[in-house]
Amino acid sequence: MNRPARRHPGLLDVDELRRLAASTRSPDSIDEVLVGLPDLQGRLQGSGASVDHFIEDVLARGLPACAYLLAVDVEMDTDAGYAFAPWDTGFGDFRLVPDLATLRRAPWHPRSAVVFADAWWPAGGMVRVAPRAVLRAQLDRLYTRGLAALAGTELEFLVFTESYQQAADRSYGGLTSASRYNVDYSLIGTSEMDGLVRTIRRAMADAGVRVESARAEVHPGQYEIVFRYDDAMSTCDNHVLYKTTAKNLAAQAGQAVTFMAKYDQGEGNSCHVHLSLRGRDGATLFAAEPLEDGRAAPDEESAERADLAGMSKLMRSFVAGQLACMAEFALLFAPTVNSYKRLAAPGSFAPTGIAWGRDNRTCPVRVVGSGRSLRIEHRVPGGDANPYLAVAGIIAAGLYGIDNDLALPPATAGNAFTAPGVARLPRTLRQAQRLWRSSEIARAAFGDDVVDHLAHAADAELASYETTVTDWERRRAFERL
């Protein structure tokens, strides 16, 4: 039910929480615990509990919450089409069971702690469609094979000088970016966002999440903060904590940030996912070079093809699985209508084809590193991706490649946007949803309930979009048609 507690700077245990709650006059005291469930959109939903109630009751029985939290769209609307339908079950509760390995101070509120939770049905059994449960099922599949996944995400966002209220008053248009031009890798021109970004970085570091790097990006006001890789579940938890923290701290500073995949005609927000497999004992499995543990050795195929240099047979099949499943699993990486606006612009570094390459940023699967650092970078997810579902999709695709001993086609050495014979990613959410719903691979890996639940979530997104009159339509038709 819970992972073993890890002693890491920034994390708390129950005894520390009890001590901090008792020191009411101390500036370090904590007076509530926020119990958060990552929903289908990757947002934290839940309730605050007093520390006494959390320790005495929530830890023993869980925290009741309406089951519709895993059957809503971004507007919190629900209907009867989900795998479990709240309308048909009377909007009953499930239980939020805290994962104590995630307990820490809330980075955006000094007197609150926050803990991630899993959803369990009252009669027992984890709610399988919950994003953490979807990822855990794929991690369990790895575990039975003696494997574990390490992952890291590179998440971009845009910073605006206006507050969220001001942005809403302007219908989220006509906003002022916190830098005025392309500041990719620049050490100048970022002064209007440096303060907020530094606050976010420090808050995350205080919460036990190690920052590796941070830099400005291409779109005016765009920034990327990269945190150190970790086991896959911890990385996804930290990713969600980071988004929640960034939005709260931006609001406190009177500014706004957005992680949407494509805000305007400029560069979109990506969420590149780095991932590698290890043995349960920590042994490196992606590298073919002989290593200190003696586990990996080169083979004839990798010796004959330069593009496979250093890659183990397991890694080659894992990458081949990514290519085989990418179109059918696109919904896991690009879950919104807006996702496909980012993926529809050749030359923007957001992939449009299905290919792999060595250190090739035009490919959706980029193989980077060497030896123990050898890994894939999956470049399809945008800033709107749910990290649990995206990482689960990468693992499931890789296992499909391994289980079926798939051969890896030649790497794309040049521009994958224009390379002949490269199959395309789905161009729209509708196309991705149809591929996902009809995918036998997805149903075998995730189960019918998960496939149908996520397919209906896409239906809800599409229904809302297709019945909404947009500014684009008014500009084109109001006067001239």
C-alpha positions as CSV (number, residue, x, y, z in Angstrom):
1,M,0.0,0.0,0.0
2,N,2.8,2.5,0.9
3,R,6.4,2.7,-0.2
4,P,9.0,2.3,2.5
5,A,9.7,5.8,4.0
6,R,12.9,7.3,2.6
7,R,15.0,9.6,4.7
8,H,15.6,12.5,2.5
9,P,16.1,16.2,3.4
10,G,12.7,17.8,3.2
11,L,10.7,14.7,3.9
12,L,8.9,14.2,7.2
13,D,7.9,11.2,9.3
14,V,4.9,11.1,11.7
15,D,7.0,11.8,14.8
16,E,8.5,14.9,13.2
17,L,5.0,16.0,12.1
18,R,3.7,15.5,15.6
19,R,6.6,17.5,17.1
20,L,6.1,20.4,14.6
21,A,2.4,20.5,15.3
22,A,3.0,20.7,19.1
23,S,5.4,23.7,18.7
24,T,2.5,26.1,18.0
25,R,4.5,29.3,18.7
26,S,7.4,28.3,16.5
27,P,7.6,29.8,13.0
28,D,8.4,26.2,11.9
29,S,5.1,24.8,13.3
30,I,2.6,22.9,11.1
31,D,-1.1,23.1,11.7
32,E,-2.6,21.1,8.8
33,V,-1.9,18.3,6.4
34,L,-3.0,18.6,2.8
35,V,-4.0,15.1,1.5
36,G,-3.7,15.2,-2.3
37,L,-4.9,12.8,-5.0
38,P,-3.4,13.3,-8.5
39,D,-6.4,13.4,-10.9
40,L,-6.7,12.6,-14.6
41,Q,-5.3,16.0,-15.5
42,G,-2.4,15.5,-13.1
43,R,-3.7,18.1,-10.6
44,L,-3.7,17.6,-6.8
45,Q,-7.3,17.2,-5.4
46,G,-8.2,16.6,-1.9
47,S,-8.7,18.1,1.5
48,G,-6.8,19.6,4.4
49,A,-6.9,17.8,7.8
50,S,-5.7,19.0,11.2
51,V,-2.6,17.3,12.3
52,D,-4.3,15.4,15.1
53,H,-7.1,14.2,12.8
54,F,-4.5,13.1,10.2
55,I,-2.4,11.1,12.7
56,E,-5.3,9.7,14.7
57,D,-7.9,9.0,12.0
58,V,-6.7,9.5,8.4
59,L,-3.6,7.3,8.7
60,A,-5.9,4.5,10.0
61,R,-8.9,4.8,7.8
62,G,-8.1,7.2,5.0
63,L,-9.8,10.4,4.1
64,P,-13.2,10.2,2.4
65,A,-13.5,12.0,-0.9
66,C,-16.1,12.0,-3.7
67,A,-15.3,9.4,-6.3
68,Y,-16.1,11.8,-9.1
69,L,-12.6,13.3,-8.6
70,L,-11.3,10.7,-11.1
71,A,-14.2,11.1,-13.5
72,V,-14.2,14.9,-14.3
73,D,-12.8,17.1,-17.0
74,V,-10.7,20.2,-16.4
75,E,-13.9,22.2,-15.5
76,M,-14.8,19.5,-12.9
77,D,-17.8,18.4,-15.0
78,T,-18.7,14.7,-15.1
79,D,-21.2,12.5,-16.9
80,A,-22.3,8.9,-17.2
81,G,-19.8,7.7,-19.7
82,Y,-16.8,6.9,-17.6
83,A,-15.7,3.3,-16.6
84,F,-17.2,4.0,-13.2
85,A,-19.9,6.6,-13.5
86,P,-20.5,8.9,-10.5
87,W,-24.1,9.6,-11.6
88,D,-24.9,5.9,-11.6
89,T,-23.3,5.2,-8.3
90,G,-24.8,8.1,-6.4
91,F,-21.6,10.2,-6.1
92,G,-20.3,8.0,-3.3
93,D,-16.9,8.2,-1.6
94,F,-13.7,6.4,-2.0
95,R,-10.8,6.7,0.5
96,L,-7.7,8.7,0.1
97,V,-4.9,6.6,1.7
98,P,-1.7,8.6,2.3
99,D,1.6,7.5,1.0
100,L,3.8,8.5,3.9
101,A,7.0,8.3,1.7
102,T,5.8,11.6,0.2
103,L,5.0,13.5,3.4
104,R,6.8,16.9,3.5
105,R,6.1,20.6,4.0
106,A,4.0,22.2,1.4
107,P,6.5,24.3,-0.5
108,W,3.9,27.1,-1.0
109,H,2.7,27.4,2.5
110,P,5.0,27.4,5.5
111,R,2.5,26.1,8.1
112,S,1.1,23.2,6.0
113,A,2.4,19.8,5.1
114,V,1.3,17.9,2.0
115,V,1.1,14.2,1.3
116,F,0.2,12.3,-1.8
117,A,-2.6,9.7,-1.6
118,D,-3.9,6.7,-3.5
119,A,-7.6,6.1,-4.0
120,W,-9.1,2.9,-2.5
121,W,-12.7,1.7,-2.7
122,P,-14.5,1.3,0.6
123,A,-14.8,-2.5,0.2
124,G,-11.1,-2.7,-0.6
125,G,-9.0,-2.6,-3.7
126,M,-7.2,0.4,-5.2
127,V,-9.1,2.4,-7.8
128,R,-7.3,1.2,-11.0
129,V,-8.0,4.2,-13.1
130,A,-6.3,6.6,-10.7
131,P,-3.1,7.8,-12.5
132,R,-0.8,6.7,-9.7
133,A,-2.4,3.3,-9.8
134,V,-2.0,3.1,-13.6
135,L,1.7,3.8,-13.2
136,R,2.1,1.4,-10.3
137,A,0.7,-1.4,-12.4
138,Q,3.4,-0.8,-15.0
139,L,6.1,-0.6,-12.4
140,D,4.8,-3.9,-11.0
141,R,5.1,-5.5,-14.5
142,L,8.7,-4.3,-14.5
143,Y,9.3,-5.7,-11.0
144,T,8.2,-9.2,-11.9
145,R,10.9,-9.1,-14.6
146,G,13.5,-8.0,-12.1
147,L,13.5,-4.4,-13.5
148,A,13.0,-0.9,-12.2
149,A,12.6,2.4,-13.9
150,L,14.5,5.7,-13.3
151,A,13.0,8.8,-14.8
152,G,13.4,12.6,-15.0
153,T,11.1,15.2,-16.5
154,E,12.1,18.5,-18.1
155,L,9.0,20.7,-17.7
156,E,8.7,24.2,-19.3
157,F,6.3,27.0,-18.4
158,L,5.6,30.6,-19.4
159,V,5.7,33.4,-16.9
160,F,3.5,36.5,-17.2
161,T,3.7,39.8,-15.3
162,E,-0.1,39.9,-14.8
163,S,-1.8,38.0,-12.0
164,Y,-4.2,35.1,-12.6
165,Q,-7.2,37.4,-11.9
166,Q,-5.9,39.9,-14.4
167,A,-5.3,37.2,-16.9
168,A,-8.9,35.9,-16.4
169,D,-10.3,39.5,-16.8
170,R,-8.5,39.6,-20.2
171,S,-9.8,36.2,-21.2
172,Y,-6.1,35.0,-21.0
173,G,-5.1,37.1,-24.0
174,G,-3.0,40.3,-24.4
175,L,-0.7,39.3,-21.5
176,T,2.8,40.6,-20.9
177,S,5.5,37.9,-21.1
178,A,8.2,38.2,-18.4
179,S,10.9,38.6,-21.0
180,R,10.6,40.4,-24.3
181,Y,12.5,38.1,-26.8
182,N,14.0,34.7,-27.3
183,V,16.2,34.1,-24.3
184,D,17.1,30.5,-24.9
185,Y,20.2,29.7,-22.8
186,S,20.6,33.4,-22.2
187,L,22.0,34.9,-19.0
188,I,20.6,38.3,-19.8
189,G,17.0,39.5,-20.4
190,T,15.5,37.3,-17.7
191,S,15.3,39.8,-14.8
192,E,11.5,40.0,-14.7
193,M,11.2,36.3,-14.1
194,D,14.3,35.5,-12.1
195,G,12.8,36.4,-8.8
196,L,9.8,34.0,-9.2
197,V,11.9,31.2,-10.7
198,R,14.4,31.5,-7.8
199,T,11.6,31.3,-5.3
200,I,10.2,28.2,-7.0
201,R,13.7,26.5,-7.1
202,R,14.4,27.2,-3.4
203,A,10.9,26.1,-2.3
204,M,11.3,22.8,-4.2
205,A,14.8,22.3,-2.8
206,D,13.6,22.8,0.7
207,A,10.9,20.2,0.0
208,G,13.7,17.7,-0.8
209,V,13.6,17.8,-4.6
210,R,17.1,18.3,-6.0
211,V,17.4,20.9,-8.7
212,E,19.9,20.0,-11.4
213,S,19.6,23.0,-13.7
214,A,17.4,25.9,-14.7
215,R,17.5,28.1,-17.8
216,A,15.4,30.4,-20.0
217,E,13.9,29.0,-23.1
218,V,12.8,30.1,-26.6
219,H,9.4,31.7,-26.1
220,P,9.4,35.1,-24.4
221,G,8.8,34.4,-20.7
222,Q,9.6,30.7,-20.9
223,Y,11.7,28.8,-18.4
224,E,12.6,25.2,-17.7
225,I,13.6,23.8,-14.3
226,V,15.1,20.3,-14.3
227,F,15.2,18.2,-11.2
228,R,17.4,15.2,-10.5
229,Y,16.2,11.8,-11.8
230,D,14.6,9.4,-9.3
231,D,12.6,6.3,-9.2
232,A,9.7,6.7,-11.6
233,M,6.9,7.2,-9.1
234,S,8.9,9.7,-7.0
235,T,9.7,11.7,-10.2
236,C,6.0,11.9,-11.1
237,D,5.1,12.9,-7.6
238,N,7.8,15.6,-7.7
239,H,6.6,16.8,-11.1
240,V,3.0,17.3,-9.8
241,L,4.3,18.9,-6.6
242,Y,6.4,21.3,-8.8
243,K,3.4,22.4,-10.9
244,T,1.3,22.9,-7.8
245,T,4.0,24.9,-6.1
246,A,4.8,27.0,-9.2
247,K,1.2,28.1,-9.6
248,N,0.7,28.9,-5.9
249,L,3.9,30.8,-5.6
250,A,3.2,32.7,-8.8
251,A,-0.2,33.7,-7.5
252,Q,1.3,34.8,-4.2
253,A,3.8,37.0,-6.2
254,G,0.9,38.6,-8.2
255,Q,2.1,36.8,-11.4
256,A,0.8,34.0,-13.5
257,V,2.4,30.9,-15.1
258,T,1.0,28.5,-17.6
259,F,2.0,24.9,-18.5
260,M,-0.4,24.6,-21.4
261,A,1.2,22.9,-24.4
262,K,0.7,25.8,-26.8
263,Y,-0.3,29.2,-25.5
264,D,0.0,31.1,-28.8
265,Q,1.8,30.9,-32.2
266,G,5.2,30.8,-30.5
267,E,7.1,27.9,-29.0
268,G,5.0,25.5,-26.9
269,N,5.7,24.1,-23.5
270,S,7.3,20.6,-23.6
271,C,7.8,18.0,-21.0
272,H,10.6,15.8,-22.2
273,V,10.8,12.5,-20.2
274,H,14.2,10.8,-19.6
275,L,14.0,7.2,-18.7
276,S,16.2,4.2,-18.2
277,L,15.9,0.7,-16.8
278,R,17.9,-0.8,-14.0
279,G,18.0,-4.2,-12.3
280,R,16.3,-4.3,-8.9
281,D,19.9,-4.3,-7.6
282,G,20.7,-1.1,-9.4
283,A,22.7,-2.8,-12.2
284,T,22.8,-0.8,-15.5
285,L,20.8,-2.6,-18.2
286,F,20.6,-0.2,-21.2
287,A,24.4,0.0,-21.8
288,A,26.2,-2.7,-23.8
289,E,29.7,-1.6,-22.8
290,P,31.3,-3.9,-20.2
291,L,30.8,-2.3,-16.8
292,E,32.2,-2.8,-13.4
293,D,29.4,-5.3,-12.4
294,G,30.1,-7.3,-15.6
295,R,26.4,-7.6,-16.5
296,A,26.5,-6.1,-20.0
297,A,28.6,-7.0,-23.0
298,P,28.5,-6.0,-26.7
299,D,26.9,-8.4,-29.2
300,E,27.2,-9.0,-32.9
301,E,24.3,-6.8,-34.0
302,S,25.5,-3.7,-32.1
303,A,29.0,-4.3,-33.4
304,E,27.7,-4.3,-37.0
305,R,25.6,-1.1,-36.8
306,A,27.1,2.2,-35.7
307,D,23.7,3.6,-34.7
308,L,23.4,0.8,-32.0
309,A,26.8,1.4,-30.5
310,G,26.7,1.0,-26.7
311,M,23.1,-0.1,-26.6
312,S,22.2,-3.4,-25.0
313,K,19.7,-5.8,-26.7
314,L,17.2,-5.0,-24.0
315,M,17.5,-1.3,-24.7
316,R,17.1,-1.8,-28.5
317,S,13.9,-3.7,-28.0
318,F,12.7,-1.1,-25.5
319,V,13.2,1.7,-28.0
320,A,11.6,-0.4,-30.8
321,G,8.6,-0.7,-28.5
322,Q,8.3,3.0,-28.3
323,L,8.1,3.3,-32.0
324,A,5.6,0.4,-32.3
325,C,3.2,1.9,-29.7
326,M,3.7,5.6,-30.1
327,A,0.7,6.3,-32.3
328,E,-1.7,4.1,-30.3
329,F,-0.4,5.5,-27.0
330,A,-0.3,9.2,-28.1
331,L,-3.3,9.9,-25.9
332,L,-1.1,9.3,-22.8
333,F,1.4,11.8,-23.9
334,A,-0.9,14.4,-25.5
335,P,-4.2,14.3,-23.6
336,T,-5.9,17.6,-24.7
337,V,-7.0,19.4,-27.8
338,N,-4.3,21.9,-27.2
339,S,-1.6,19.2,-27.1
340,Y,-1.9,18.7,-30.9
341,K,-1.3,22.4,-31.6
342,R,2.2,22.0,-30.3
343,L,2.7,18.8,-32.3
344,A,1.5,20.3,-35.6
345,A,4.3,22.7,-36.3
346,P,7.4,21.2,-38.1
347,G,10.6,23.0,-37.2
348,S,9.4,23.9,-33.6
349,F,11.4,20.9,-32.1
350,A,8.1,19.3,-31.1
351,P,8.1,15.9,-33.0
352,T,5.6,15.2,-35.8
353,G,7.0,11.8,-37.0
354,I,7.7,8.4,-35.4
355,A,11.4,7.9,-35.4
356,W,14.4,7.5,-33.1
357,G,17.9,9.0,-33.3
358,R,21.2,9.4,-31.4
359,D,21.2,12.8,-29.9
360,N,18.7,14.0,-32.5
361,R,16.2,16.5,-31.2
362,T,14.0,16.2,-34.3
363,C,13.0,12.7,-33.3
364,P,10.4,11.8,-30.7
365,V,12.8,9.3,-29.2
366,R,16.3,10.7,-28.6
367,V,18.9,8.3,-27.3
368,V,21.4,10.2,-25.2
369,G,24.2,9.5,-22.7
370,S,26.6,6.6,-22.4
371,G,27.4,3.9,-19.9
372,R,25.4,4.3,-16.8
373,S,23.8,7.6,-18.1
374,L,22.5,5.9,-21.4
375,R,18.8,6.6,-21.6
376,I,15.9,7.6,-23.8
377,E,14.5,11.1,-24.0
378,H,10.8,10.9,-25.0
379,R,10.0,14.2,-26.6
380,V,6.3,13.9,-27.3
381,P,4.7,15.0,-24.0
382,G,3.9,18.6,-23.5
383,G,3.5,20.7,-20.4
384,D,-0.1,19.5,-20.1
385,A,0.8,15.8,-19.9
386,N,-0.2,13.8,-16.8
387,P,3.3,12.5,-15.8
388,Y,2.0,9.2,-14.3
389,L,0.2,8.3,-17.6
390,A,3.0,9.5,-19.8
391,V,5.6,7.4,-17.9
392,A,3.3,4.5,-17.7
393,G,2.9,4.6,-21.5
394,I,6.7,4.7,-22.0
395,I,7.1,1.7,-19.8
396,A,4.3,-0.3,-21.3
397,A,5.6,0.4,-24.8
398,G,9.1,-0.6,-23.8
399,L,7.8,-3.9,-22.3
400,Y,5.9,-4.6,-25.5
401,G,9.1,-4.3,-27.4
402,I,11.0,-6.5,-24.9
403,D,8.3,-9.2,-24.7
404,N,8.1,-9.4,-28.4
405,D,11.8,-9.1,-29.1
406,L,11.3,-6.3,-31.5
407,A,14.1,-5.3,-33.8
408,L,15.1,-1.6,-33.8
409,P,15.1,0.0,-37.3
410,P,17.9,2.3,-38.3
411,A,18.2,5.6,-36.5
412,T,17.2,8.8,-38.3
413,A,20.5,10.8,-38.6
414,G,19.0,13.9,-40.2
415,N,15.8,15.9,-40.0
416,A,13.0,13.6,-38.9
417,F,10.5,16.2,-39.9
418,T,11.3,15.7,-43.6
419,A,12.8,12.2,-43.6
420,P,11.1,10.0,-46.2
421,G,9.1,7.0,-45.0
422,V,8.6,8.3,-41.4
423,A,5.1,7.6,-40.1
424,R,3.3,10.5,-38.4
425,L,2.0,11.0,-35.0
426,P,-1.7,11.5,-34.7
427,R,-2.6,15.1,-35.8
428,T,-5.6,15.6,-33.5
429,L,-7.0,14.4,-30.2
430,R,-9.8,12.7,-32.0
431,Q,-7.4,10.6,-34.1
432,A,-5.4,9.7,-31.0
433,Q,-8.5,8.8,-29.0
434,R,-9.6,6.4,-31.7
435,L,-6.2,4.7,-31.9
436,W,-6.1,4.4,-28.1
437,R,-9.6,3.0,-27.8
438,S,-9.1,0.4,-30.5
439,S,-5.5,-0.6,-29.4
440,E,-5.2,-4.3,-28.5
441,I,-1.7,-3.5,-27.1
442,A,-3.1,-0.9,-24.8
443,R,-5.9,-3.2,-23.6
444,A,-3.5,-6.0,-22.9
445,A,-1.1,-3.7,-21.0
446,F,-3.5,-1.5,-19.1
447,G,-6.9,-3.3,-19.0
448,D,-10.2,-2.5,-20.6
449,D,-11.4,-0.4,-17.7
450,V,-8.4,2.0,-17.9
451,V,-8.5,2.2,-21.7
452,D,-12.2,3.0,-21.7
453,H,-12.0,5.5,-18.8
454,L,-9.2,7.5,-20.4
455,A,-10.9,7.3,-23.8
456,H,-14.0,8.8,-22.4
457,A,-12.0,11.5,-20.7
458,A,-10.8,12.4,-24.2
459,D,-14.5,12.3,-25.4
460,A,-15.4,14.8,-22.7
461,E,-12.5,17.1,-23.8
462,L,-13.6,16.9,-27.4
463,A,-17.3,17.5,-26.7
464,S,-16.5,20.6,-24.8
465,Y,-14.2,21.9,-27.5
466,E,-16.5,21.1,-30.4
467,T,-19.4,22.9,-28.9
468,T,-17.5,26.1,-28.0
469,V,-17.5,29.1,-30.2
470,T,-13.9,30.5,-30.3
471,D,-12.4,33.9,-30.8
472,W,-10.9,32.5,-34.1
473,E,-14.4,31.9,-35.4
474,R,-15.6,35.3,-34.5
475,R,-12.6,37.1,-36.1
476,R,-13.1,35.2,-39.3
477,A,-16.9,35.2,-39.6
478,F,-18.4,38.1,-37.6
479,E,-18.1,40.7,-40.4
480,R,-16.9,38.9,-43.5
481,L,-19.3,35.9,-43.7
